[in-house]
């Protein structure tokens, strides 16, 4: 993987989590890799790191050398939550999405090795969202919305050529035989107005 893959990973995690900035997404990915790296031995982390971009590989390897004990998915989630200052539910979603994205980028044998080395509840998160590993699709940048010229037709402006847009319509509130519309609503049954 090269640094373009880092940008692609960040873009996918950002899109899946609905994060606002690339910096927030990068910090979240770093926190997840740091927490997962603490579950691995340096040898396991080193063999996985060779398939990651350099910056992410460094985070994983350094975390594997940490003396802080992390034993389960709960520990990983709480570590991410405390590092990022988010609730445990948001941290779990961050861990889940990050694991899914990495499962889509790493070769199948590396994912299987990770699933074997990690606790079962965390290994279950390392699945490609579509169920099996496939070559990742390139991320295409989305262009800004196009501004319409004045007078352009949209759903809100009604039919093409309409001079009465739906958004500006004033529907009649009363039905045709309504008491409200009739000046003498009970005229046919009242004695005073009988014919």
Secondary structure as UniProt FT lines:
FT   HELIX           3..17
FT   HELIX           22..37
FT   TURN            38..39
FT   HELIX           42..49
FT   TURN            50..51
FT   HELIX           54..64
FT   HELIX           73..84
FT   HELIX           88..105
FT   HELIX           108..117
FT   HELIX           120..123
FT   TURN            124..125
FT   TURN            129..130
FT   TURN            150..151
FT   HELIX           155..157
FT   TURN            160..161
FT   HELIX           166..168
FT   TURN            176..177
FT   TURN            179..181
FT   TURN            183..189
FT   TURN            192..193
//
